[in-house]
Amino acid sequence: MSLHPDFPVVEGRHQLTPDWAITLAAPFNRRIEDGDLVLWRPGLTVWMTIWLNDENASIESRVEDLKQHMSPEATDIEQHAQGQTVYYAYRLAEEPDEDTDDGRLPGYYGYAFAAGSHVQMAVYFDEEAEAEAARALHRSLEYAGQE
């Protein structure tokens, strides 16, 4: 399978906003759907939203808020900091559609928190081997805005 010819293709360091960039190790199609950025290639789809920190909450309080509201079913939880950016991620099995059993794997949910905003990403993939690609995409998020 190949990329969709009717959508733009992005690869390498890709600027998401003036403040955020992601590094793509392979070519991806790109589109905006329902206000979210969608990057995809055969077998892997990334949905991203960038949220402004309108209330000037600390990174720590926003991470704690996420922890309080995430599903208790979350697994493979990880948190680390790189510079002034805090990365938080987990895996979560989605409820299968009642009409179909599509063999869906647990999604990878990643967040990158900086002073002025944060990125929320959900990565879905068809094979467990792609979990590492999802993790690498999350860890490649880079904040270049004002701290």
Backbone bond lengths (Angstrom), bond angles and torsions (degrees), N, CA, C in turn:
res aa  C-N    CA-C-N  psi(-1)  N-CA   C-N-CA  omega(-1)  CA-C   N-CA-C  phi
1 M - - - 1.449 - - 1.522 109.20 -
2 S 1.314 115.10 152.12 1.461 119.09 -177.94 1.524 109.73 -130.00
3 L 1.316 115.05 179.02 1.458 120.91 179.45 1.531 110.42 -68.95
4 H 1.309 115.26 158.13 1.461 121.70 -179.61 1.528 109.38 -77.58
5 P 1.318 118.32 124.91 1.476 120.36 -175.21 1.529 114.80 -71.64
6 D 1.344 117.69 -14.56 1.465 119.84 -176.42 1.523 114.12 -92.04
7 F 1.334 117.60 3.51 1.466 121.14 -178.87 1.516 109.75 -124.67
8 P 1.338 117.18 150.97 1.470 120.11 178.33 1.532 110.96 -59.83
9 V 1.318 115.09 150.52 1.466 122.53 177.12 1.524 108.06 -111.66
10 V 1.341 116.03 132.18 1.460 121.49 178.03 1.522 108.65 -125.95
11 E 1.333 115.47 152.30 1.463 121.01 -178.69 1.523 108.23 -160.00
12 G 1.329 116.25 158.73 1.455 120.47 179.24 1.519 111.02 74.50
13 R 1.323 116.30 -151.09 1.470 120.14 178.63 1.517 108.41 -73.77
14 H 1.325 115.65 120.72 1.463 120.98 -176.05 1.525 108.84 -121.57
15 Q 1.329 116.33 119.98 1.460 121.71 -179.80 1.519 109.40 -75.55
16 L 1.336 116.65 119.55 1.457 121.79 179.75 1.525 111.36 -84.92
17 T 1.320 115.75 -45.28 1.466 124.47 176.65 1.531 105.23 -143.71
18 P 1.328 118.64 177.54 1.469 117.91 174.75 1.534 112.58 -58.87
19 D 1.346 118.15 -25.10 1.464 121.52 -176.37 1.525 114.91 -98.48
20 W 1.323 118.57 -24.30 1.466 121.73 -172.45 1.523 111.99 -122.67
21 A 1.343 115.52 141.96 1.466 122.21 174.48 1.518 108.29 -136.72
22 I 1.323 116.03 158.90 1.462 123.04 175.68 1.520 106.95 -132.56
23 T 1.318 116.94 149.92 1.458 120.91 176.50 1.519 108.48 -108.45
24 L 1.324 115.07 124.08 1.464 122.72 -178.20 1.522 108.81 -106.30
25 A 1.327 116.40 117.64 1.461 121.47 -177.24 1.526 112.33 -76.67
26 A 1.322 116.97 -11.76 1.463 122.16 -179.64 1.529 107.72 -141.84
27 P 1.326 117.69 164.55 1.469 119.74 176.86 1.534 111.58 -68.38
28 F 1.335 115.51 141.51 1.458 123.49 176.71 1.520 108.80 -132.14
29 N 1.324 116.29 148.07 1.461 120.15 165.93 1.515 107.69 -77.07
30 R 1.348 115.77 158.57 1.464 121.35 -176.91 1.525 109.03 -136.82
31 R 1.340 115.98 136.75 1.458 121.16 173.69 1.523 108.63 -154.87
32 I 1.333 115.90 163.91 1.459 122.76 171.98 1.521 106.19 -108.98
33 E 1.326 116.85 128.56 1.459 121.19 178.84 1.523 108.84 -136.71
34 D 1.318 116.29 124.33 1.469 122.38 -178.80 1.532 111.73 52.48
35 G 1.327 116.98 35.80 1.456 121.74 178.28 1.514 114.90 83.02
36 D 1.327 118.02 -3.31 1.464 122.18 178.95 1.521 110.24 -101.99
37 L 1.316 115.98 149.91 1.450 121.48 173.18 1.524 107.65 -84.98
38 V 1.328 116.32 130.44 1.459 121.49 178.24 1.521 107.82 -119.84
39 L 1.314 115.69 124.59 1.460 122.72 173.13 1.522 106.34 -116.10
40 W 1.331 117.52 134.44 1.457 117.98 -179.63 1.520 111.28 -152.49
41 R 1.305 111.96 155.22 1.458 123.33 172.11 1.520 104.93 -144.85
42 P 1.310 118.61 166.53 1.461 118.67 -179.78 1.531 111.01 -53.93
43 G 1.322 114.91 126.37 1.469 120.79 176.15 1.512 115.78 90.06
44 L 1.352 119.77 -7.67 1.464 121.37 -176.80 1.530 109.94 -151.65
45 T 1.331 116.32 130.54 1.469 122.54 179.04 1.516 109.50 -131.50
46 V 1.331 116.37 133.82 1.460 123.06 179.98 1.528 108.47 -118.19
47 W 1.337 116.86 127.13 1.460 123.24 172.93 1.520 106.81 -109.94
48 M 1.338 118.01 131.11 1.463 121.28 -179.27 1.518 112.03 -133.76
49 T 1.316 113.94 141.92 1.458 122.46 172.29 1.525 107.05 -131.52
50 I 1.317 117.16 140.72 1.461 121.42 176.82 1.522 107.48 -113.72
51 W 1.318 114.97 123.20 1.460 122.48 -176.40 1.520 110.10 -107.48
52 L 1.330 116.59 131.20 1.462 120.73 174.28 1.518 109.47 -77.89
53 N 1.298 116.49 149.01 1.468 122.88 177.55 1.530 107.69 -90.80
54 D 1.327 115.66 70.10 1.469 121.77 -175.23 1.522 113.77 -62.89
55 E 1.327 117.09 -25.78 1.465 120.43 -176.62 1.534 112.56 -97.72
56 N 1.338 116.67 6.74 1.459 122.07 -179.76 1.522 112.99 53.12
57 A 1.335 116.15 37.76 1.463 121.00 176.79 1.535 109.03 -74.23
58 S 1.302 116.09 149.79 1.468 119.80 178.78 1.528 109.62 -69.29
59 I 1.315 115.55 158.15 1.460 120.09 175.20 1.527 109.22 -57.97
60 E 1.325 116.62 -44.36 1.466 120.73 -177.63 1.526 111.77 -59.20
61 S 1.337 117.18 -42.69 1.468 118.92 -178.86 1.527 111.31 -69.94
62 R 1.326 117.92 -33.22 1.465 120.26 178.13 1.522 110.88 -70.54
63 V 1.334 117.25 -38.53 1.470 120.12 175.85 1.525 109.94 -64.62
64 E 1.312 117.18 -43.64 1.473 120.44 178.44 1.522 111.29 -62.22
65 D 1.328 117.43 -38.91 1.459 121.11 177.43 1.537 110.19 -62.31
66 L 1.312 116.57 -43.26 1.466 120.58 176.68 1.525 110.44 -58.75
67 K 1.324 116.97 -47.53 1.467 120.97 -179.18 1.523 111.22 -59.71
68 Q 1.324 117.03 -38.71 1.458 121.22 -179.14 1.527 112.44 -68.75
69 H 1.322 117.25 -27.63 1.461 120.74 -174.41 1.523 114.87 -105.64
70 M 1.326 118.42 -5.94 1.461 118.47 -179.19 1.531 109.86 -78.12
71 S 1.280 115.27 160.18 1.460 121.27 -177.60 1.532 111.18 -63.16
72 P 1.330 117.09 140.22 1.461 119.66 174.40 1.534 111.97 -68.54
73 E 1.317 116.74 -10.48 1.466 121.88 178.35 1.533 112.40 -83.69
74 A 1.323 117.89 -3.05 1.467 121.50 -178.65 1.522 110.43 -61.92
75 T 1.331 115.55 142.96 1.466 121.97 178.39 1.528 109.24 -130.23
76 D 1.315 115.81 173.40 1.474 122.29 175.31 1.529 111.94 51.38
77 I 1.317 116.11 44.48 1.464 121.80 -177.33 1.526 109.86 -72.55
78 E 1.321 116.41 133.80 1.466 121.31 176.57 1.517 110.22 -139.44
79 Q 1.313 115.43 146.74 1.466 121.52 175.91 1.516 107.93 -143.87
80 H 1.308 116.24 135.51 1.465 120.87 173.46 1.526 108.86 -154.69
81 A 1.303 115.37 161.77 1.460 121.83 177.95 1.517 109.00 -116.56
82 Q 1.316 114.47 145.54 1.463 121.36 173.35 1.515 105.76 -135.58
83 G 1.313 116.22 110.10 1.451 119.89 -173.37 1.519 109.16 63.55
84 Q 1.323 116.83 -128.22 1.461 122.20 -179.96 1.534 112.42 -96.46
85 T 1.324 117.66 10.30 1.461 122.15 -179.23 1.525 109.54 -106.31
86 V 1.336 116.22 134.23 1.465 121.88 177.36 1.524 108.00 -109.11
87 Y 1.329 115.35 128.28 1.462 122.56 179.98 1.530 108.62 -106.94
88 Y 1.319 115.95 134.85 1.460 121.62 179.31 1.525 107.18 -137.39
89 A 1.334 116.88 135.89 1.461 119.78 -177.76 1.522 110.48 -150.82
90 Y 1.323 114.39 158.44 1.459 121.47 175.29 1.522 108.83 -159.19
91 R 1.326 115.34 166.94 1.462 122.44 173.54 1.520 107.79 -108.02
92 L 1.327 115.93 148.14 1.452 120.52 179.20 1.517 109.31 -149.37
93 A 1.331 115.71 127.91 1.457 120.96 176.40 1.523 108.82 -78.66
94 E 1.318 116.52 126.74 1.460 121.95 177.80 1.527 109.01 -82.55
95 E 1.312 115.30 152.33 1.458 119.55 173.78 1.528 107.99 -69.02
96 P 1.346 117.48 130.66 1.474 118.69 178.65 1.523 110.84 -68.70
97 D 1.313 115.17 151.10 1.458 121.55 175.35 1.525 108.15 -60.49
98 E 1.326 117.06 138.26 1.465 121.04 -178.06 1.518 112.40 -61.79
99 D 1.318 117.64 -30.87 1.462 121.40 -175.34 1.518 113.52 -85.93
100 T 1.327 116.22 -22.41 1.460 118.82 -177.60 1.515 109.60 -138.66
101 D 1.306 115.08 146.62 1.461 119.95 172.10 1.518 105.69 -109.05
102 D 1.335 115.56 92.79 1.462 119.80 -172.45 1.526 113.39 -85.96
103 G 1.332 118.18 6.79 1.455 120.29 178.23 1.518 112.43 65.35
104 R 1.302 116.81 29.33 1.460 123.16 -175.97 1.524 111.40 -58.33
105 L 1.306 116.38 132.44 1.464 122.19 175.99 1.526 109.50 -85.95
106 P 1.328 117.26 156.56 1.472 118.61 175.32 1.528 110.79 -57.46
107 G 1.319 115.80 133.15 1.455 120.84 179.24 1.522 110.97 -75.04
108 Y 1.315 114.86 162.65 1.466 122.63 176.68 1.526 106.36 -108.57
109 Y 1.321 116.92 121.75 1.460 122.41 -178.82 1.519 108.71 -114.77
110 G 1.319 115.90 119.66 1.450 120.20 -176.43 1.518 111.72 -127.03
111 Y 1.318 114.73 146.40 1.462 122.70 178.84 1.515 107.56 -131.63
112 A 1.320 115.80 142.81 1.460 121.60 172.93 1.523 106.31 -128.21
113 F 1.340 115.54 116.22 1.467 121.99 -175.36 1.522 110.74 -103.76
114 A 1.321 116.12 129.44 1.460 122.41 172.08 1.532 107.02 -127.68
115 A 1.296 116.93 174.48 1.466 120.92 -175.30 1.524 112.03 -56.86
116 G 1.333 117.97 -47.45 1.452 120.92 -171.68 1.512 116.29 -92.38
117 S 1.330 117.55 -13.58 1.459 120.26 -176.11 1.515 109.98 -168.76
118 H 1.326 115.43 176.54 1.456 119.35 171.62 1.521 110.22 -148.14
119 V 1.325 114.41 154.72 1.460 122.39 177.58 1.519 107.84 -102.52
120 Q 1.312 115.41 134.49 1.463 122.37 173.68 1.519 106.27 -114.76
121 M 1.334 117.39 125.35 1.452 120.12 -179.22 1.523 110.14 -130.53
122 A 1.316 115.11 144.28 1.457 122.39 172.64 1.515 106.14 -125.34
123 V 1.338 116.10 127.68 1.454 120.79 -178.29 1.528 107.82 -120.01
124 Y 1.325 114.93 127.04 1.459 121.80 179.57 1.517 107.97 -117.67
125 F 1.323 116.67 140.15 1.456 120.37 -177.18 1.519 110.29 -146.51
126 D 1.336 114.92 159.57 1.461 122.25 -174.12 1.523 113.14 -92.20
127 E 1.322 117.88 -22.71 1.465 121.66 -177.67 1.518 109.57 -130.23
128 E 1.315 116.40 140.37 1.469 121.17 -177.28 1.528 111.87 -58.52
129 A 1.309 117.65 -27.90 1.468 120.83 178.72 1.530 111.62 -60.02
130 E 1.319 118.16 -22.84 1.465 122.03 -179.87 1.533 112.69 -79.11
131 A 1.318 118.12 -8.02 1.473 120.35 178.94 1.525 110.65 -58.76
132 E 1.308 117.15 -37.37 1.464 119.63 179.05 1.525 111.44 -68.51
133 A 1.335 117.40 -34.24 1.470 120.35 175.69 1.524 109.85 -65.09
134 A 1.323 117.25 -39.65 1.466 121.19 177.33 1.518 110.44 -61.45
135 R 1.309 115.77 -45.26 1.467 121.03 179.24 1.536 110.62 -61.89
136 A 1.318 117.24 -42.73 1.470 121.05 179.89 1.526 110.88 -64.36
137 L 1.331 117.74 -39.24 1.466 120.43 176.99 1.523 110.40 -61.25
138 H 1.318 116.12 -45.43 1.468 120.78 179.24 1.523 110.85 -59.49
139 R 1.309 116.26 -48.50 1.463 120.87 -177.49 1.527 112.67 -69.17
140 S 1.336 116.85 -15.91 1.473 119.14 179.81 1.523 112.21 -84.84
141 L 1.341 117.93 -9.45 1.472 119.80 178.23 1.534 109.22 -59.86
142 E 1.305 115.08 131.36 1.470 120.10 -175.58 1.522 109.99 -130.62
143 Y 1.320 115.09 128.94 1.458 121.45 178.41 1.519 109.56 -97.90
144 A 1.328 116.53 128.08 1.451 121.13 -179.32 1.527 111.50 -124.38
145 G 1.322 116.62 14.53 1.464 120.45 -178.08 1.511 111.78 -85.91
146 Q 1.305 115.00 -170.47 1.459 122.20 179.70 1.517 109.96 -74.16
147 E 1.308 118.01 132.99 1.476 122.30 177.84 1.495 110.76 -89.34
